Amino acid sequence: MVAIITKISSFGKFDIIFKFENIRCMGDKMKVKVFDESHEKDLENSINGFLNSGEFDIIDIKYQVAIAVCGEDQIYCFSALIIYN
């Protein structure tokens, strides 16, 4: 699979285009890695560090942003789930 990630704005919105090639059921061989950061740059650095740490096939990447308001504070949670083998 080839993923092309293009940053659109400084608010962490990304346009992700996936091209799937030869995807098959991996069964017991699939693994997941979860990332959870309070800033999108930290999430980006964590994911890039993981992707550069080994040789594996990425099956899918799920990305999510959660926002909570506590008084006058806004709390952001940027998370990603990488499915790989």
N, CA, C and O atoms as CSV, one atom per row, in Angstrom:
chain,resi,resn,atom,element,x,y,z
A,1,MET,N,N,0.840,-1.163,0.000
A,1,MET,CA,C,0.000,0.000,0.000
A,1,MET,C,C,0.890,1.231,0.000
A,1,MET,O,O,1.929,1.259,0.660
A,2,VAL,N,N,0.487,2.222,-0.724
A,2,VAL,CA,C,1.195,3.485,-0.784
A,2,VAL,C,C,0.289,4.549,-0.193
A,2,VAL,O,O,-0.873,4.653,-0.584
A,3,ALA,N,N,0.796,5.339,0.739
A,3,ALA,CA,C,0.009,6.420,1.333
A,3,ALA,C,C,0.674,7.742,1.000
A,3,ALA,O,O,1.878,7.909,1.193
A,4,ILE,N,N,-0.107,8.667,0.506
A,4,ILE,CA,C,0.378,10.003,0.204
A,4,ILE,C,C,-0.321,10.956,1.160
A,4,ILE,O,O,-1.543,11.092,1.108
A,5,ILE,N,N,0.434,11.619,2.034
A,5,ILE,CA,C,-0.148,12.511,3.036
A,5,ILE,C,C,0.253,13.935,2.696
A,5,ILE,O,O,1.439,14.239,2.569
A,6,THR,N,N,-0.735,14.806,2.548
A,6,THR,CA,C,-0.495,16.200,2.212
A,6,THR,C,C,-1.113,17.067,3.282
A,6,THR,O,O,-2.316,16.979,3.524
A,7,LYS,N,N,-0.315,17.910,3.935
A,7,LYS,CA,C,-0.850,18.793,4.961
A,7,LYS,C,C,-1.591,19.947,4.303
A,7,LYS,O,O,-1.067,20.603,3.402
A,8,ILE,N,N,-2.827,20.191,4.766
A,8,ILE,CA,C,-3.660,21.229,4.175
A,8,ILE,C,C,-3.627,22.510,5.000
A,8,ILE,O,O,-3.546,23.598,4.430
A,9,SER,N,N,-3.688,22.409,6.322
A,9,SER,CA,C,-3.738,23.606,7.154
A,9,SER,C,C,-2.884,23.417,8.392
A,9,SER,O,O,-2.415,22.312,8.665
A,10,SER,N,N,-2.681,24.483,9.137
A,10,SER,CA,C,-1.886,24.410,10.358
A,10,SER,C,C,-2.700,23.867,11.527
A,10,SER,O,O,-2.182,23.775,12.640
A,11,PHE,N,N,-3.961,23.506,11.300
A,11,PHE,CA,C,-4.818,22.996,12.362
A,11,PHE,C,C,-4.844,21.474,12.407
A,11,PHE,O,O,-5.667,20.897,13.117
A,12,GLY,N,N,-3.970,20.819,11.672
A,12,GLY,CA,C,-3.859,19.376,11.741
A,12,GLY,C,C,-4.755,18.626,10.782
A,12,GLY,O,O,-4.894,17.409,10.911
A,13,LYS,N,N,-5.370,19.302,9.820
A,13,LYS,CA,C,-6.214,18.608,8.849
A,13,LYS,C,C,-5.325,18.079,7.734
A,13,LYS,O,O,-4.531,18.818,7.151
A,14,PHE,N,N,-5.469,16.793,7.445
A,14,PHE,CA,C,-4.641,16.159,6.432
A,14,PHE,C,C,-5.511,15.538,5.355
A,14,PHE,O,O,-6.607,15.050,5.633
A,15,ASP,N,N,-5.031,15.559,4.155
A,15,ASP,CA,C,-5.651,14.847,3.047
A,15,ASP,C,C,-4.821,13.596,2.832
A,15,ASP,O,O,-3.663,13.680,2.422
A,16,ILE,N,N,-5.404,12.434,3.106
A,16,ILE,CA,C,-4.675,11.185,3.003
A,16,ILE,C,C,-5.258,10.373,1.858
A,16,ILE,O,O,-6.457,10.096,1.829
A,17,ILE,N,N,-4.412,9.997,0.926
A,17,ILE,CA,C,-4.822,9.222,-0.233
A,17,ILE,C,C,-4.133,7.863,-0.137
A,17,ILE,O,O,-2.907,7.798,-0.055
A,18,PHE,N,N,-4.904,6.783,-0.146
A,18,PHE,CA,C,-4.340,5.449,-0.056
A,18,PHE,C,C,-4.516,4.717,-1.378
A,18,PHE,O,O,-5.581,4.768,-1.994
A,19,LYS,N,N,-3.476,4.048,-1.798
A,19,LYS,CA,C,-3.536,3.176,-2.960
A,19,LYS,C,C,-3.251,1.761,-2.449
A,19,LYS,O,O,-2.136,1.462,-2.021
A,20,PHE,N,N,-4.254,0.907,-2.495
A,20,PHE,CA,C,-4.119,-0.447,-1.967
A,20,PHE,C,C,-3.653,-1.395,-3.063
A,20,PHE,O,O,-4.169,-1.384,-4.180
A,21,GLU,N,N,-2.665,-2.215,-2.716
A,21,GLU,CA,C,-2.148,-3.205,-3.643
A,21,GLU,C,C,-1.968,-4.523,-2.900
A,21,GLU,O,O,-1.338,-4.574,-1.844
A,22,ASN,N,N,-2.518,-5.567,-3.455
A,22,ASN,CA,C,-2.322,-6.930,-2.940
A,22,ASN,C,C,-2.676,-7.076,-1.466
A,22,ASN,O,O,-1.906,-7.664,-0.706
A,23,ILE,N,N,-3.818,-6.556,-1.050
A,23,ILE,CA,C,-4.246,-6.706,0.341
A,23,ILE,C,C,-4.941,-8.052,0.489
A,23,ILE,O,O,-5.809,-8.408,-0.309
A,24,ARG,N,N,-4.556,-8.781,1.497
A,24,ARG,CA,C,-5.141,-10.081,1.769
A,24,ARG,C,C,-5.336,-10.212,3.277
A,24,ARG,O,O,-4.779,-9.431,4.049
A,25,CYS,N,N,-6.108,-11.174,3.684
A,25,CYS,CA,C,-6.363,-11.409,5.109
A,25,CYS,C,C,-5.078,-11.917,5.766
A,25,CYS,O,O,-4.494,-12.903,5.318
A,26,MET,N,N,-4.647,-11.240,6.824
A,26,MET,CA,C,-3.394,-11.607,7.472
A,26,MET,C,C,-3.600,-12.500,8.695
A,26,MET,O,O,-2.645,-13.119,9.166
A,27,GLY,N,N,-4.830,-12.581,9.222
A,27,GLY,CA,C,-5.105,-13.445,10.369
A,27,GLY,C,C,-4.249,-13.117,11.566
A,27,GLY,O,O,-4.240,-11.976,12.029
A,28,ASP,N,N,-3.514,-14.119,12.085
A,28,ASP,CA,C,-2.712,-13.961,13.293
A,28,ASP,C,C,-1.484,-13.083,13.089
A,28,ASP,O,O,-0.845,-12.697,14.068
A,29,LYS,N,N,-1.144,-12.764,11.874
A,29,LYS,CA,C,0.065,-11.997,11.607
A,29,LYS,C,C,-0.147,-10.484,11.747
A,29,LYS,O,O,0.827,-9.735,11.826
A,30,MET,N,N,-1.408,-10.023,11.778
A,30,MET,CA,C,-1.655,-8.582,11.886
A,30,MET,C,C,-1.332,-8.079,13.284
A,30,MET,O,O,-1.519,-8.781,14.278
A,31,LYS,N,N,-0.839,-6.839,13.337
A,31,LYS,CA,C,-0.537,-6.174,14.600
A,31,LYS,C,C,-1.088,-4.759,14.528
A,31,LYS,O,O,-1.369,-4.251,13.442
A,32,VAL,N,N,-1.245,-4.119,15.691
A,32,VAL,CA,C,-1.680,-2.727,15.726
A,32,VAL,C,C,-0.746,-1.926,16.628
A,32,VAL,O,O,-0.146,-2.455,17.563
A,33,LYS,N,N,-0.645,-0.660,16.325
A,33,LYS,CA,C,0.114,0.289,17.137
A,33,LYS,C,C,-0.773,1.508,17.321
A,33,LYS,O,O,-1.282,2.059,16.344
A,34,VAL,N,N,-0.964,1.938,18.574
A,34,VAL,CA,C,-1.828,3.074,18.887
A,34,VAL,C,C,-0.953,4.237,19.347
A,34,VAL,O,O,-0.032,4.067,20.145
A,35,PHE,N,N,-1.264,5.419,18.824
A,35,PHE,CA,C,-0.575,6.651,19.196
A,35,PHE,C,C,-1.609,7.623,19.748
A,35,PHE,O,O,-2.713,7.727,19.212
A,36,ASP,N,N,-1.256,8.340,20.820
A,36,ASP,CA,C,-2.159,9.308,21.427
A,36,ASP,C,C,-1.331,10.492,21.918
A,36,ASP,O,O,-0.510,10.348,22.824
A,37,GLU,N,N,-1.545,11.648,21.324
A,37,GLU,CA,C,-0.761,12.839,21.658
A,37,GLU,C,C,-1.689,14.039,21.848
A,37,GLU,O,O,-2.827,14.032,21.378
A,38,SER,N,N,-1.199,15.056,22.533
A,38,SER,CA,C,-2.003,16.259,22.762
A,38,SER,C,C,-1.750,17.346,21.719
A,38,SER,O,O,-2.417,18.381,21.737
A,39,HIS,N,N,-0.808,17.131,20.820
A,39,HIS,CA,C,-0.518,18.095,19.757
A,39,HIS,C,C,-0.268,17.335,18.456
A,39,HIS,O,O,0.349,16.269,18.464
A,40,GLU,N,N,-0.746,17.882,17.343
A,40,GLU,CA,C,-0.622,17.158,16.072
A,40,GLU,C,C,0.824,16.960,15.644
A,40,GLU,O,O,1.133,15.964,14.990
A,41,LYS,N,N,1.720,17.881,15.994
A,41,LYS,CA,C,3.133,17.716,15.646
A,41,LYS,C,C,3.750,16.544,16.407
A,41,LYS,O,O,4.574,15.809,15.863
A,42,ASP,N,N,3.341,16.371,17.691
A,42,ASP,CA,C,3.836,15.236,18.471
A,42,ASP,C,C,3.357,13.920,17.873
A,42,ASP,O,O,4.107,12.945,17.826
A,43,LEU,N,N,2.104,13.893,17.414
A,43,LEU,CA,C,1.579,12.687,16.764
A,43,LEU,C,C,2.347,12.394,15.482
A,43,LEU,O,O,2.702,11.247,15.208
A,44,GLU,N,N,2.598,13.427,14.708
A,44,GLU,CA,C,3.356,13.274,13.466
A,44,GLU,C,C,4.743,12.706,13.748
A,44,GLU,O,O,5.190,11.789,13.059
A,45,ASN,N,N,5.427,13.245,14.757
A,45,ASN,CA,C,6.769,12.763,15.103
A,45,ASN,C,C,6.735,11.317,15.597
A,45,ASN,O,O,7.611,10.525,15.250
A,46,SER,N,N,5.733,10.968,16.404
A,46,SER,CA,C,5.620,9.594,16.907
A,46,SER,C,C,5.388,8.603,15.776
A,46,SER,O,O,6.014,7.544,15.729
A,47,ILE,N,N,4.483,8.954,14.862
A,47,ILE,CA,C,4.189,8.057,13.740
A,47,ILE,C,C,5.396,7.925,12.828
A,47,ILE,O,O,5.734,6.817,12.412
A,48,ASN,N,N,6.054,9.040,12.509
A,48,ASN,CA,C,7.244,8.976,11.656
A,48,ASN,C,C,8.347,8.144,12.296
A,48,ASN,O,O,9.034,7.391,11.605
A,49,GLY,N,N,8.523,8.271,13.615
A,49,GLY,CA,C,9.513,7.464,14.323
A,49,GLY,C,C,9.211,5.983,14.227
A,49,GLY,O,O,10.108,5.166,14.017
A,50,PHE,N,N,7.932,5.639,14.384
A,50,PHE,CA,C,7.530,4.237,14.268
A,50,PHE,C,C,7.736,3.717,12.848
A,50,PHE,O,O,8.272,2.626,12.656
A,51,LEU,N,N,7.313,4.495,11.858
A,51,LEU,CA,C,7.430,4.056,10.464
A,51,LEU,C,C,8.886,3.873,10.040
A,51,LEU,O,O,9.185,3.023,9.202
A,52,ASN,N,N,9.788,4.661,10.611
A,52,ASN,CA,C,11.207,4.560,10.280
A,52,ASN,C,C,11.944,3.521,11.122
A,52,ASN,O,O,13.131,3.282,10.900
A,53,SER,N,N,11.256,2.896,12.091
A,53,SER,CA,C,11.926,1.982,13.021
A,53,SER,C,C,12.058,0.550,12.504
A,53,SER,O,O,12.822,-0.235,13.064
A,54,GLY,N,N,11.335,0.201,11.459
A,54,GLY,CA,C,11.406,-1.184,11.009
A,54,GLY,C,C,10.877,-1.350,9.602
A,54,GLY,O,O,10.433,-0.404,8.952
A,55,GLU,N,N,10.943,-2.582,9.166
A,55,GLU,CA,C,10.468,-2.944,7.824
A,55,GLU,C,C,9.214,-3.782,7.984
A,55,GLU,O,O,9.295,-4.943,8.385
A,56,PHE,N,N,8.059,-3.217,7.679
A,56,PHE,CA,C,6.786,-3.910,7.789
A,56,PHE,C,C,5.828,-3.344,6.753
A,56,PHE,O,O,6.066,-2.287,6.169
A,57,ASP,N,N,4.741,-4.073,6.541
A,57,ASP,CA,C,3.724,-3.654,5.581
A,57,ASP,C,C,2.581,-2.974,6.320
A,57,ASP,O,O,1.984,-3.562,7.222
A,58,ILE,N,N,2.276,-1.737,5.942
A,58,ILE,CA,C,1.158,-1.007,6.525
A,58,ILE,C,C,-0.123,-1.458,5.828
A,58,ILE,O,O,-0.214,-1.408,4.601
A,59,ILE,N,N,-1.103,-1.894,6.600
A,59,ILE,CA,C,-2.388,-2.311,6.050
A,59,ILE,C,C,-3.364,-1.149,6.046
A,59,ILE,O,O,-4.070,-0.935,5.061
A,60,ASP,N,N,-3.413,-0.383,7.156
A,60,ASP,CA,C,-4.348,0.736,7.247
A,60,ASP,C,C,-3.886,1.686,8.347
A,60,ASP,O,O,-3.172,1.292,9.269
A,61,ILE,N,N,-4.306,2.943,8.234
A,61,ILE,CA,C,-4.062,3.953,9.251
A,61,ILE,C,C,-5.380,4.651,9.534
A,61,ILE,O,O,-6.037,5.140,8.615
A,62,LYS,N,N,-5.771,4.699,10.802
A,62,LYS,CA,C,-6.973,5.409,11.237
A,62,LYS,C,C,-6.521,6.629,12.031
A,62,LYS,O,O,-5.627,6.529,12.872
A,63,TYR,N,N,-7.134,7.777,11.767
A,63,TYR,CA,C,-6.754,9.040,12.402
A,63,TYR,C,C,-7.990,9.665,13.029
A,63,TYR,O,O,-9.070,9.625,12.441
A,64,GLN,N,N,-7.839,10.249,14.232
A,64,GLN,CA,C,-8.985,10.838,14.921
A,64,GLN,C,C,-8.537,12.006,15.781
A,64,GLN,O,O,-7.437,12.003,16.334
A,65,VAL,N,N,-9.403,13.004,15.887
A,65,VAL,CA,C,-9.175,14.148,16.771
A,65,VAL,C,C,-10.371,14.253,17.710
A,65,VAL,O,O,-11.520,14.210,17.270
A,66,ALA,N,N,-10.098,14.390,19.000
A,66,ALA,CA,C,-11.153,14.608,19.991
A,66,ALA,C,C,-10.898,15.951,20.663
A,66,ALA,O,O,-9.758,16.304,20.962
A,67,ILE,N,N,-11.973,16.689,20.895
A,67,ILE,CA,C,-11.867,18.012,21.526
A,67,ILE,C,C,-12.815,18.051,22.714
A,67,ILE,O,O,-13.974,17.651,22.606
A,68,ALA,N,N,-12.319,18.533,23.846
A,68,ALA,CA,C,-13.145,18.702,25.040
A,68,ALA,C,C,-12.948,20.129,25.558
A,68,ALA,O,O,-11.869,20.705,25.416
A,69,VAL,N,N,-13.993,20.689,26.156
A,69,VAL,CA,C,-13.920,22.029,26.736
A,69,VAL,C,C,-14.095,21.903,28.239
A,69,VAL,O,O,-15.057,21.304,28.720
A,70,CYS,N,N,-13.150,22.476,28.973
A,70,CYS,CA,C,-13.191,22.466,30.436
A,70,CYS,C,C,-12.998,23.904,30.902
A,70,CYS,O,O,-11.876,24.410,30.920
A,71,GLY,N,N,-14.080,24.555,31.274
A,71,GLY,CA,C,-14.004,25.976,31.609
A,71,GLY,C,C,-13.688,26.768,30.358
A,71,GLY,O,O,-14.426,26.713,29.374
A,72,GLU,N,N,-12.598,27.498,30.396
A,72,GLU,CA,C,-12.167,28.251,29.221
A,72,GLU,C,C,-11.070,27.539,28.438
A,72,GLU,O,O,-10.579,28.058,27.436
A,73,ASP,N,N,-10.691,26.356,28.896
A,73,ASP,CA,C,-9.640,25.591,28.227
A,73,ASP,C,C,-10.232,24.633,27.204
A,73,ASP,O,O,-11.307,24.069,27.411
A,74,GLN,N,N,-9.519,24.458,26.101
A,74,GLN,CA,C,-9.862,23.445,25.115
A,74,GLN,C,C,-8.784,22.370,25.164
A,74,GLN,O,O,-7.591,22.671,25.109
A,75,ILE,N,N,-9.207,21.132,25.267
A,75,ILE,CA,C,-8.280,20.008,25.355
A,75,ILE,C,C,-8.396,19.199,24.073
A,75,ILE,O,O,-9.481,18.745,23.709
A,76,TYR,N,N,-7.273,19.024,23.395
A,76,TYR,CA,C,-7.241,18.275,22.141
A,76,TYR,C,C,-6.550,16.938,22.366
A,76,TYR,O,O,-5.611,16.833,23.155
A,77,CYS,N,N,-7.023,15.930,21.667
A,77,CYS,CA,C,-6.398,14.615,21.686
A,77,CYS,C,C,-6.294,14.135,20.241
A,77,CYS,O,O,-7.309,13.899,19.586
A,78,PHE,N,N,-5.083,13.995,19.756
A,78,PHE,CA,C,-4.826,13.520,18.401
A,78,PHE,C,C,-4.372,12.069,18.505
A,78,PHE,O,O,-3.393,11.770,19.189
A,79,SER,N,N,-5.073,11.179,17.836
A,79,SER,CA,C,-4.717,9.776,17.940
A,79,SER,C,C,-4.734,9.098,16.572
A,79,SER,O,O,-5.407,9.539,15.641
A,80,ALA,N,N,-3.974,8.019,16.488
A,80,ALA,CA,C,-3.897,7.234,15.256
A,80,ALA,C,C,-3.713,5.774,15.620
A,80,ALA,O,O,-3.091,5.435,16.627
A,81,LEU,N,N,-4.264,4.925,14.781
A,81,LEU,CA,C,-4.125,3.481,14.911
A,81,LEU,C,C,-3.521,2.985,13.600
A,81,LEU,O,O,-4.073,3.225,12.526
A,82,ILE,N,N,-2.397,2.300,13.694
A,82,ILE,CA,C,-1.744,1.738,12.513
A,82,ILE,C,C,-1.900,0.237,12.552
A,82,ILE,O,O,-1.503,-0.406,13.524
A,83,ILE,N,N,-2.474,-0.330,11.506
A,83,ILE,CA,C,-2.603,-1.781,11.370
A,83,ILE,C,C,-1.515,-2.237,10.400
A,83,ILE,O,O,-1.427,-1.739,9.277
A,84,TYR,N,N,-0.688,-3.188,10.839
A,84,TYR,CA,C,0.444,-3.609,10.020
A,84,TYR,C,C,0.730,-5.080,10.236
A,84,TYR,O,O,0.133,-5.725,11.098
A,85,ASN,N,N,1.641,-5.597,9.451
A,85,ASN,CA,C,2.095,-6.978,9.711
A,85,ASN,C,C,3.599,-6.992,9.677
A,85,ASN,O,O,4.211,-8.043,9.868
